[in-house]
Amino acid sequence: MGCCTPARSTRRTRPSPPARRTTTTAENILDAYDWYTSEAGGKRGAAMIGDEMIDEASRKMALVISGKGRAAGMQRTDRWTPPEQ
């Protein structure tokens, strides 16, 4: 008996899209990181968004999650805005 029966070999599983909340959080991390690393945001290498520190590693993970969400047709439910100075 092989590892895969014909029924198993023809069945394909689709990757499930990230939750809408996760997609929105990822989009907000990207916006916040872009702003904090810009001239307007003080060219910081890391920053806080809520109680979470975000940095280049956070940005890279957020890119993957937001890409999957966009591919699934998801839209964000809220938008991050820069703090008033």
SENU-301385 format. One record per residue: residue in one letter; residue number from 0; z, y, x of N, C-alpha, C in turn. Coordinates in steps of 0.001 Angstrom, whole numbers, plus 500000, padded with zeros to 6 digits. Example, Ala and Ser with C-alpha at 12.3 -4.5 7.8 and 13.67 -1.06 7.14 Angstrom:
<site><residu>a</residu><num>0</num><n_pz>507800</n_pz><n_py>494310</n_py><n_px>513190</n_px><ca_pz>507800</ca_pz><ca_py>495500</ca_py><ca_px>512300</ca_px><c_pz>507800</c_pz><c_py>496700</c_py><c_px>513200</c_px></site>
<site><residu>s</residu><num>1</num><n_pz>507080</n_pz><n_py>497750</n_py><n_px>512850</n_px><ca_pz>507140</ca_pz><ca_py>498940</ca_py><ca_px>513670</ca_px><c_pz>507870</c_pz><c_py>500030</c_py><c_px>512900</c_px></site>
This chain:
<site><residu>m</residu><num>0</num><n_pz>500000</n_pz><n_py>498830</n_py><n_px>500851</n_px><ca_pz>500000</ca_pz><ca_py>500000</ca_py><ca_px>500000</ca_px><c_pz>500000</c_pz><c_py>501232</c_py><c_px>500896</c_px></site>
<site><residu>g</residu><num>1</num><n_pz>499038</n_pz><n_py>502106</n_py><n_px>500713</n_px><ca_pz>498928</ca_pz><ca_py>503318</ca_py><ca_px>501516</ca_px><c_pz>499935</c_pz><c_py>504374</c_py><c_px>501081</c_px></site>
<site><residu>c</residu><num>2</num><n_pz>499919</n_pz><n_py>505445</n_py><n_px>501808</n_px><ca_pz>500877</ca_pz><ca_py>506510</ca_py><ca_px>501499</ca_px><c_pz>500493</c_pz><c_py>507269</c_py><c_px>500238</c_px></site>
<site><residu>c</residu><num>3</num><n_pz>499228</n_pz><n_py>507283</n_py><n_px>499919</n_px><ca_pz>498793</ca_pz><ca_py>508077</ca_py><ca_px>498767</ca_px><c_pz>497959</c_pz><c_py>507227</c_py><c_px>497830</c_px></site>
<site><residu>t</residu><num>4</num><n_pz>498344</n_pz><n_py>507200</n_py><n_px>496594</n_px><ca_pz>497535</ca_pz><ca_py>506509</ca_py><ca_px>495609</ca_px><c_pz>496437</c_pz><c_py>507468</c_py><c_px>495166</c_px></site>
<site><residu>p</residu><num>5</num><n_pz>495374</n_pz><n_py>506962</n_py><n_px>494552</n_px><ca_pz>494304</ca_pz><ca_py>507856</ca_py><ca_px>494106</ca_px><c_pz>494808</c_pz><c_py>508986</c_py><c_px>493201</c_px></site>
<site><residu>a</residu><num>6</num><n_pz>495757</n_pz><n_py>508697</n_py><n_px>492343</n_px><ca_pz>496280</ca_pz><ca_py>509734</ca_py><ca_px>491451</ca_px><c_pz>496952</c_pz><c_py>510842</c_py><c_px>492253</c_px></site>
<site><residu>r</residu><num>7</num><n_pz>497668</n_pz><n_py>510474</n_py><n_px>493278</n_px><ca_pz>498351</ca_pz><ca_py>511462</ca_py><ca_px>494105</ca_px><c_pz>497372</c_pz><c_py>512272</c_py><c_px>494949</c_px></site>
<site><residu>s</residu><num>8</num><n_pz>496355</n_pz><n_py>511619</n_py><n_px>495450</n_px><ca_pz>495446</ca_pz><ca_py>512319</ca_py><ca_px>496351</ca_px><c_pz>494570</c_pz><c_py>513339</c_py><c_px>495634</c_px></site>
<site><residu>t</residu><num>9</num><n_pz>494341</n_pz><n_py>513179</n_py><n_px>494325</n_px><ca_pz>493507</ca_pz><ca_py>514134</ca_py><ca_px>493616</ca_px><c_pz>494323</c_pz><c_py>515264</c_py><c_px>492987</c_px></site>
<site><residu>r</residu><num>10</num><n_pz>495609</n_pz><n_py>515060</n_py><n_px>492868</n_px><ca_pz>496454</ca_pz><ca_py>516085</ca_py><ca_px>492269</ca_px><c_pz>496736</c_pz><c_py>517175</c_py><c_px>493294</c_px></site>
<site><residu>r</residu><num>11</num><n_pz>496512</n_pz><n_py>518394</n_py><n_px>492917</n_px><ca_pz>496766</ca_pz><ca_py>519522</ca_py><ca_px>493806</ca_px><c_pz>497878</c_pz><c_py>520372</c_py><c_px>493209</c_px></site>
<site><residu>t</residu><num>12</num><n_pz>498737</n_pz><n_py>520825</n_py><n_px>494069</n_px><ca_pz>499782</ca_pz><ca_py>521722</ca_py><ca_px>493594</ca_px><c_pz>499463</c_pz><c_py>523125</c_py><c_px>494064</c_px></site>
<site><residu>r</residu><num>13</num><n_pz>499627</n_pz><n_py>524059</n_py><n_px>493184</n_px><ca_pz>499402</ca_pz><ca_py>525456</ca_py><ca_px>493537</ca_px><c_pz>500708</c_pz><c_py>526054</c_py><c_px>494024</c_px></site>
<site><residu>p</residu><num>14</num><n_pz>500632</n_pz><n_py>526906</n_py><n_px>495040</n_px><ca_pz>501867</ca_pz><ca_py>527563</ca_py><ca_px>495451</ca_px><c_pz>502310</c_pz><c_py>528513</c_py><c_px>494339</c_px></site>
<site><residu>s</residu><num>15</num><n_pz>503585</n_pz><n_py>528508</n_py><n_px>494054</n_px><ca_pz>504058</ca_pz><ca_py>529384</ca_py><ca_px>492989</ca_px><c_pz>504211</c_pz><c_py>530803</c_py><c_px>493523</c_px></site>
<site><residu>p</residu><num>16</num><n_pz>503868</n_pz><n_py>531785</n_py><n_px>492708</n_px><ca_pz>503996</ca_pz><ca_py>533175</ca_py><ca_px>493157</ca_px><c_pz>505472</c_pz><c_py>533559</c_py><c_px>493254</c_px></site>
<site><residu>p</residu><num>17</num><n_pz>505786</n_pz><n_py>534553</n_py><n_px>494061</n_px><ca_pz>507175</ca_pz><ca_py>534995</ca_py><ca_px>494147</ca_px><c_pz>507605</c_pz><c_py>535626</c_py><c_px>492826</c_px></site>
<site><residu>a</residu><num>18</num><n_pz>508892</n_pz><n_py>535676</n_py><n_px>492591</n_px><ca_pz>509409</ca_pz><ca_py>536305</ca_py><ca_px>491381</ca_px><c_pz>509056</c_pz><c_py>537790</c_py><c_px>491387</c_px></site>
<site><residu>r</residu><num>19</num><n_pz>508895</n_pz><n_py>538367</n_py><n_px>490205</n_px><ca_pz>508527</ca_pz><ca_py>539776</ca_py><ca_px>490099</ca_px><c_pz>509548</c_pz><c_py>540660</c_py><c_px>490813</c_px></site>
<site><residu>r</residu><num>20</num><n_pz>510826</n_pz><n_py>540347</n_py><n_px>490681</n_px><ca_pz>511863</ca_pz><ca_py>541142</ca_py><ca_px>491349</ca_px><c_pz>511705</c_pz><c_py>541066</c_py><c_px>492866</c_px></site>
<site><residu>t</residu><num>21</num><n_pz>511393</n_pz><n_py>539898</n_py><n_px>493382</n_px><ca_pz>511193</ca_pz><ca_py>539716</ca_py><ca_px>494812</ca_px><c_pz>509978</c_pz><c_py>540508</c_py><c_px>495292</c_px></site>
<site><residu>t</residu><num>22</num><n_pz>508922</n_pz><n_py>540504</n_py><n_px>494500</n_px><ca_pz>507714</ca_pz><ca_py>541254</ca_py><ca_px>494841</ca_px><c_pz>508004</c_pz><c_py>542745</c_py><c_px>494879</c_px></site>
<site><residu>t</residu><num>23</num><n_pz>508730</n_pz><n_py>543247</n_py><n_px>493886</n_px><ca_pz>509082</ca_pz><ca_py>544662</ca_py><ca_px>493843</ca_px><c_pz>509945</c_pz><c_py>545036</c_py><c_px>495040</c_px></site>
<site><residu>t</residu><num>24</num><n_pz>510914</n_pz><n_py>544199</n_py><n_px>495369</n_px><ca_pz>511769</ca_pz><ca_py>544468</ca_py><ca_px>496527</ca_px><c_pz>510942</c_pz><c_py>544522</c_py><c_px>497801</c_px></site>
<site><residu>a</residu><num>25</num><n_pz>510007</n_pz><n_py>543610</n_py><n_px>497951</n_px><ca_pz>509150</ca_pz><ca_py>543589</ca_py><ca_px>499140</ca_px><c_pz>508310</c_pz><c_py>544858</c_py><c_px>499233</c_px></site>
<site><residu>e</residu><num>26</num><n_pz>507738</n_pz><n_py>545289</n_py><n_px>498105</n_px><ca_pz>506939</ca_pz><ca_py>546517</ca_py><ca_px>498092</ca_px><c_pz>507805</c_pz><c_py>547719</c_py><c_px>498466</c_px></site>
<site><residu>n</residu><num>27</num><n_pz>509031</n_pz><n_py>547748</n_py><n_px>497957</n_px><ca_pz>509935</ca_pz><ca_py>548856</ca_py><ca_px>498271</ca_px><c_pz>510351</c_pz><c_py>548847</c_py><c_px>499741</c_px></site>
<site><residu>i</residu><num>28</num><n_pz>510538</n_pz><n_py>547673</n_py><n_px>500319</n_px><ca_pz>510852</ca_pz><ca_py>547582</ca_py><ca_px>501748</ca_px><c_pz>509699</c_pz><c_py>548149</c_py><c_px>502567</c_px></site>
<site><residu>l</residu><num>29</num><n_pz>508473</n_pz><n_py>547808</n_py><n_px>502187</n_px><ca_pz>507306</ca_pz><ca_py>548333</ca_py><ca_px>502909</ca_px><c_pz>507237</c_pz><c_py>549862</c_py><c_px>502830</c_px></site>
<site><residu>d</residu><num>30</num><n_pz>507460</n_pz><n_py>550400</n_py><n_px>501630</n_px><ca_pz>507431</ca_pz><ca_py>551862</ca_py><ca_px>501465</ca_px><c_pz>508532</c_pz><c_py>552531</c_py><c_px>502282</c_px></site>
<site><residu>a</residu><num>31</num><n_pz>509745</n_pz><n_py>551989</n_py><n_px>502195</n_px><ca_pz>510880</ca_pz><ca_py>552580</ca_py><ca_px>502913</ca_px><c_pz>510678</c_pz><c_py>552499</c_py><c_px>504419</c_px></site>
<site><residu>y</residu><num>32</num><n_pz>510231</n_pz><n_py>551360</n_py><n_px>504901</n_px><ca_pz>510037</ca_pz><ca_py>551198</ca_py><ca_px>506342</ca_px><c_pz>508948</c_pz><c_py>552146</c_py><c_px>506846</c_px></site>
<site><residu>d</residu><num>33</num><n_pz>507872</n_pz><n_py>552264</n_py><n_px>506090</n_px><ca_pz>506800</ca_pz><ca_py>553194</ca_py><ca_px>506477</ca_px><c_pz>507336</c_pz><c_py>554623</c_py><c_px>506567</c_px></site>
<site><residu>w</residu><num>34</num><n_pz>508167</n_pz><n_py>555014</n_py><n_px>505597</n_px><ca_pz>508680</ca_pz><ca_py>556379</ca_py><ca_px>505593</ca_px><c_pz>509672</c_pz><c_py>556592</c_py><c_px>506743</c_px></site>
<site><residu>y</residu><num>35</num><n_pz>510616</n_pz><n_py>555657</n_py><n_px>506920</n_px><ca_pz>511631</ca_pz><ca_py>555821</ca_py><ca_px>507965</ca_px><c_pz>511047</c_pz><c_py>555799</c_py><c_px>509374</c_px></site>
<site><residu>t</residu><num>36</num><n_pz>509934</n_pz><n_py>555119</n_py><n_px>509564</n_px><ca_pz>509319</ca_pz><ca_py>555087</ca_py><ca_px>510895</ca_px><c_pz>508293</c_pz><c_py>556197</c_py><c_px>511095</c_px></site>
<site><residu>s</residu><num>37</num><n_pz>508101</n_pz><n_py>557030</n_py><n_px>510063</n_px><ca_pz>507166</ca_pz><ca_py>558148</ca_py><ca_px>510172</ca_px><c_pz>507879</c_pz><c_py>559393</c_py><c_px>510708</c_px></site>
<site><residu>e</residu><num>38</num><n_pz>507101</n_pz><n_py>560407</n_py><n_px>510977</n_px><ca_pz>507655</ca_pz><ca_py>561699</ca_py><ca_px>511423</ca_px><c_pz>508627</c_pz><c_py>562247</c_py><c_px>510381</c_px></site>
<site><residu>a</residu><num>39</num><n_pz>508236</n_pz><n_py>562172</n_py><n_px>509111</n_px><ca_pz>509081</ca_pz><ca_py>562697</ca_py><ca_px>508032</ca_px><c_pz>510416</c_pz><c_py>561971</c_py><c_px>507931</c_px></site>
<site><residu>g</residu><num>40</num><n_pz>510424</n_pz><n_py>560690</n_py><n_px>508236</n_px><ca_pz>511644</ca_pz><ca_py>559886</ca_py><ca_px>508137</ca_px><c_pz>512459</c_pz><c_py>559845</c_py><c_px>509407</c_px></site>
<site><residu>g</residu><num>41</num><n_pz>512037</n_pz><n_py>560561</n_py><n_px>510433</n_px><ca_pz>512807</ca_pz><ca_py>560622</ca_py><ca_px>511672</ca_px><c_pz>512408</c_pz><c_py>559611</c_py><c_px>512724</c_px></site>
<site><residu>k</residu><num>42</num><n_pz>511305</n_pz><n_py>558907</n_py><n_px>512509</n_px><ca_pz>510803</ca_pz><ca_py>557913</ca_py><ca_px>513478</ca_px><c_pz>511883</c_pz><c_py>556924</c_py><c_px>513915</c_px></site>
<site><residu>r</residu><num>43</num><n_pz>512584</n_pz><n_py>556382</n_py><n_px>512961</n_px><ca_pz>513637</ca_pz><ca_py>555393</ca_py><ca_px>513242</ca_px><c_pz>513017</c_pz><c_py>554007</c_py><c_px>513370</c_px></site>
<site><residu>g</residu><num>44</num><n_pz>513667</n_pz><n_py>553153</n_py><n_px>514108</n_px><ca_pz>513191</ca_pz><ca_py>551790</ca_py><ca_px>514257</ca_px><c_pz>513751</c_pz><c_py>550859</c_py><c_px>513200</c_px></site>
<site><residu>a</residu><num>45</num><n_pz>514834</n_pz><n_py>551287</n_py><n_px>512560</n_px><ca_pz>515465</ca_pz><ca_py>550502</ca_py><ca_px>511504</ca_px><c_pz>516138</c_pz><c_py>551482</c_py><c_px>510548</c_px></site>
<site><residu>a</residu><num>46</num><n_pz>516407</n_pz><n_py>551035</n_py><n_px>509346</n_px><ca_pz>517021</ca_pz><ca_py>551902</ca_py><ca_px>508350</ca_px><c_pz>517737</c_pz><c_py>551048</c_py><c_px>507308</c_px></site>
<site><residu>m</residu><num>47</num><n_pz>518429</n_pz><n_py>551704</n_py><n_px>506431</n_px><ca_pz>519116</ca_pz><ca_py>551028</ca_py><ca_px>505337</ca_px><c_pz>518391</c_pz><c_py>551318</c_py><c_px>504033</c_px></site>
<site><residu>i</residu><num>48</num><n_pz>518224</n_pz><n_py>550297</n_py><n_px>503230</n_px><ca_pz>517724</ca_pz><ca_py>550459</ca_py><ca_px>501867</ca_px><c_pz>518755</c_pz><c_py>549755</c_py><c_px>500992</c_px></site>
<site><residu>g</residu><num>49</num><n_pz>519513</n_pz><n_py>550546</n_py><n_px>500287</n_px><ca_pz>520663</ca_pz><ca_py>550001</ca_py><ca_px>499561</ca_px><c_pz>521691</c_pz><c_py>549544</c_py><c_px>500581</c_px></site>
<site><residu>d</residu><num>50</num><n_pz>522114</n_pz><n_py>548300</n_py><n_px>500497</n_px><ca_pz>523072</ca_pz><ca_py>547767</ca_py><ca_px>501476</ca_px><c_pz>522400</c_pz><c_py>546820</c_py><c_px>502470</c_px></site>
<site><residu>e</residu><num>51</num><n_pz>521088</n_pz><n_py>546882</n_py><n_px>502548</n_px><ca_pz>520327</ca_pz><ca_py>545995</ca_py><ca_px>503424</ca_px><c_pz>519653</c_pz><c_py>546778</c_py><c_px>504557</c_px></site>
<site><residu>m</residu><num>52</num><n_pz>519821</n_pz><n_py>546294</n_py><n_px>505785</n_px><ca_pz>519135</ca_pz><ca_py>546911</ca_py><ca_px>506903</ca_px><c_pz>517712</c_pz><c_py>546363</c_py><c_px>506971</c_px></site>
<site><residu>i</residu><num>53</num><n_pz>516755</n_pz><n_py>547254</n_py><n_px>507147</n_px><ca_pz>515363</ca_pz><ca_py>546828</ca_py><ca_px>507270</ca_px><c_pz>514835</c_pz><c_py>547223</c_py><c_px>508643</c_px></site>
<site><residu>d</residu><num>54</num><n_pz>514008</n_pz><n_py>546355</n_py><n_px>509201</n_px><ca_pz>513408</ca_pz><ca_py>546600</ca_py><ca_px>510510</ca_px><c_pz>512025</c_pz><c_py>545959</c_py><c_px>510528</c_px></site>
<site><residu>e</residu><num>55</num><n_pz>511444</n_pz><n_py>545838</n_py><n_px>511691</n_px><ca_pz>510087</ca_pz><ca_py>545285</ca_py><ca_px>511806</ca_px><c_pz>510011</c_pz><c_py>543858</c_py><c_px>511262</c_px></site>
<site><residu>a</residu><num>56</num><n_pz>511049</n_pz><n_py>543071</n_py><n_px>511491</n_px><ca_pz>511052</ca_pz><ca_py>541696</ca_py><ca_px>510971</ca_px><c_pz>511067</c_pz><c_py>541699</c_py><c_px>509441</c_px></site>
<site><residu>s</residu><num>57</num><n_pz>511842</n_pz><n_py>542600</n_py><n_px>508855</n_px><ca_pz>511872</ca_pz><ca_py>542730</ca_py><ca_px>507390</ca_px><c_pz>510497</c_pz><c_py>543112</c_py><c_px>506869</c_px></site>
<site><residu>r</residu><num>58</num><n_pz>509843</n_pz><n_py>544028</n_py><n_px>507575</n_px><ca_pz>508506</ca_pz><ca_py>544474</ca_py><ca_px>507164</ca_px><c_pz>507523</c_pz><c_py>543314</c_py><c_px>507170</c_px></site>
<site><residu>k</residu><num>59</num><n_pz>507579</n_pz><n_py>542497</n_py><n_px>508209</n_px><ca_pz>506646</ca_pz><ca_py>541370</ca_py><ca_px>508301</ca_px><c_pz>506863</c_pz><c_py>540363</c_py><c_px>507172</c_px></site>
<site><residu>m</residu><num>60</num><n_pz>508126</n_pz><n_py>540081</n_py><n_px>506850</n_px><ca_pz>508406</ca_pz><ca_py>539168</ca_py><ca_px>505742</ca_px><c_pz>507963</c_pz><c_py>539785</c_py><c_px>504417</c_px></site>
<site><residu>a</residu><num>61</num><n_pz>508191</n_pz><n_py>541089</n_py><n_px>504257</n_px><ca_pz>507798</ca_pz><ca_py>541774</ca_py><ca_px>503028</ca_px><c_pz>506279</c_pz><c_py>541773</c_py><c_px>502852</c_px></site>
<site><residu>l</residu><num>62</num><n_pz>505541</n_pz><n_py>541865</n_py><n_px>503947</n_px><ca_pz>504075</ca_pz><ca_py>541815</ca_py><ca_px>503868</ca_px><c_pz>503592</c_pz><c_py>540491</c_py><c_px>503267</c_px></site>
<site><residu>v</residu><num>63</num><n_pz>504212</n_pz><n_py>539411</n_py><n_px>503685</n_px><ca_pz>503830</ca_pz><ca_py>538088</ca_py><ca_px>503176</ca_px><c_pz>504145</c_pz><c_py>537986</c_py><c_px>501686</c_px></site>
<site><residu>i</residu><num>64</num><n_pz>505358</n_pz><n_py>538379</n_py><n_px>501313</n_px><ca_pz>505783</ca_pz><ca_py>538264</ca_py><ca_px>499914</ca_px><c_pz>504955</c_pz><c_py>539171</c_py><c_px>499015</c_px></site>
<site><residu>s</residu><num>65</num><n_pz>504759</n_pz><n_py>540416</n_py><n_px>499441</n_px><ca_pz>503979</ca_pz><ca_py>541330</ca_py><ca_px>498594</ca_px><c_pz>502524</c_pz><c_py>540877</c_py><c_px>498492</c_px></site>
<site><residu>g</residu><num>66</num><n_pz>501991</n_pz><n_py>540311</n_py><n_px>499561</n_px><ca_pz>500627</ca_pz><ca_py>539780</ca_py><ca_px>499516</ca_px><c_pz>500484</c_pz><c_py>538663</c_py><c_px>498500</c_px></site>
<site><residu>k</residu><num>67</num><n_pz>501463</n_pz><n_py>537773</n_py><n_px>498455</n_px><ca_pz>501432</ca_pz><ca_py>536683</ca_py><ca_px>497475</ca_px><c_pz>501568</c_pz><c_py>537226</c_py><c_px>496056</c_px></site>
<site><residu>g</residu><num>68</num><n_pz>502438</n_pz><n_py>538214</n_py><n_px>495900</n_px><ca_pz>502613</ca_pz><ca_py>538815</ca_py><ca_px>494576</ca_px><c_pz>501357</c_pz><c_py>539517</c_py><c_px>494107</c_px></site>
<site><residu>r</residu><num>69</num><n_pz>500721</n_pz><n_py>540260</n_py><n_px>495006</n_px><ca_pz>499469</ca_pz><ca_py>540949</ca_py><ca_px>494658</ca_px><c_pz>498381</c_pz><c_py>539943</c_py><c_px>494302</c_px></site>
<site><residu>a</residu><num>70</num><n_pz>498308</n_pz><n_py>538856</n_py><n_px>495075</n_px><ca_pz>497306</ca_pz><ca_py>537820</ca_py><ca_px>494799</ca_px><c_pz>497525</c_pz><c_py>537183</c_py><c_px>493426</c_px></site>
<site><residu>a</residu><num>71</num><n_pz>498780</n_pz><n_py>537145</n_py><n_px>492990</n_px><ca_pz>499104</ca_pz><ca_py>536578</ca_py><ca_px>491679</ca_px><c_pz>498973</c_pz><c_py>537621</c_py><c_px>490569</c_px></site>
<site><residu>g</residu><num>72</num><n_pz>498577</n_pz><n_py>538856</n_py><n_px>490929</n_px><ca_pz>498376</ca_pz><ca_py>539899</ca_py><ca_px>489928</ca_px><c_pz>499644</c_pz><c_py>540608</c_py><c_px>489494</c_px></site>
<site><residu>m</residu><num>73</num><n_pz>500714</n_pz><n_py>540445</n_py><n_px>490261</n_px><ca_pz>501980</ca_pz><ca_py>541085</ca_py><ca_px>489893</ca_px><c_pz>501979</c_pz><c_py>542551</c_py><c_px>490278</c_px></site>
<site><residu>q</residu><num>74</num><n_pz>502696</n_pz><n_py>543325</n_py><n_px>489501</n_px><ca_pz>502870</ca_pz><ca_py>544739</ca_py><ca_px>489798</ca_px><c_pz>504357</c_pz><c_py>545026</c_py><c_px>489890</c_px></site>
<site><residu>r</residu><num>75</num><n_pz>504698</n_pz><n_py>546003</n_py><n_px>490704</n_px><ca_pz>506112</ca_pz><ca_py>546333</ca_py><ca_px>490899</ca_px><c_pz>506697</c_pz><c_py>546951</c_py><c_px>489639</c_px></site>
<site><residu>t</residu><num>76</num><n_pz>508006</n_pz><n_py>546773</n_py><n_px>489487</n_px><ca_pz>508686</ca_pz><ca_py>547298</ca_py><ca_px>488305</ca_px><c_pz>509383</c_pz><c_py>548618</c_py><c_px>488585</c_px></site>
<site><residu>d</residu><num>77</num><n_pz>509610</n_pz><n_py>548960</n_py><n_px>489839</n_px><ca_pz>510140</ca_pz><ca_py>550277</ca_py><ca_px>490190</ca_px><c_pz>509602</c_pz><c_py>550663</c_py><c_px>491573</c_px></site>
<site><residu>r</residu><num>78</num><n_pz>509792</n_pz><n_py>551902</n_py><n_px>491926</n_px><ca_pz>509226</ca_pz><ca_py>552415</ca_py><ca_px>493174</ca_px><c_pz>510299</c_pz><c_py>553107</c_py><c_px>493996</c_px></site>
<site><residu>w</residu><num>79</num><n_pz>510354</n_pz><n_py>552780</n_py><n_px>495303</n_px><ca_pz>511299</ca_pz><ca_py>553420</ca_py><ca_px>496205</ca_px><c_pz>510865</c_pz><c_py>554858</c_py><c_px>496454</c_px></site>
<site><residu>t</residu><num>80</num><n_pz>511832</n_pz><n_py>555759</n_py><n_px>496504</n_px><ca_pz>511538</ca_pz><ca_py>557152</ca_py><ca_px>496843</ca_px><c_pz>512401</c_pz><c_py>557568</c_py><c_px>498009</c_px></site>
<site><residu>p</residu><num>81</num><n_pz>511866</n_pz><n_py>558391</n_py><n_px>498915</n_px><ca_pz>512636</ca_pz><ca_py>558837</ca_py><ca_px>500071</ca_px><c_pz>513854</c_pz><c_py>559655</c_py><c_px>499650</c_px></site>
<site><residu>p</residu><num>82</num><n_pz>514925</n_pz><n_py>559592</n_py><n_px>500425</n_px><ca_pz>516094</ca_pz><ca_py>560396</ca_py><ca_px>500101</ca_px><c_pz>515793</c_pz><c_py>561887</c_py><c_px>500248</c_px></site>
<site><residu>e</residu><num>83</num><n_pz>516445</n_pz><n_py>562679</n_py><n_px>499428</n_px><ca_pz>516260</ca_pz><ca_py>564127</ca_py><ca_px>499538</ca_px><c_pz>517037</c_pz><c_py>564620</c_py><c_px>500741</c_px></site>
<site><residu>q</residu><num>84</num><n_pz>516422</n_pz><n_py>565575</n_py><n_px>501443</n_px><ca_pz>517062</ca_pz><ca_py>566039</ca_py><ca_px>502676</ca_px><c_pz>517679</c_pz><c_py>567385</c_py><c_px>502513</c_px></site>
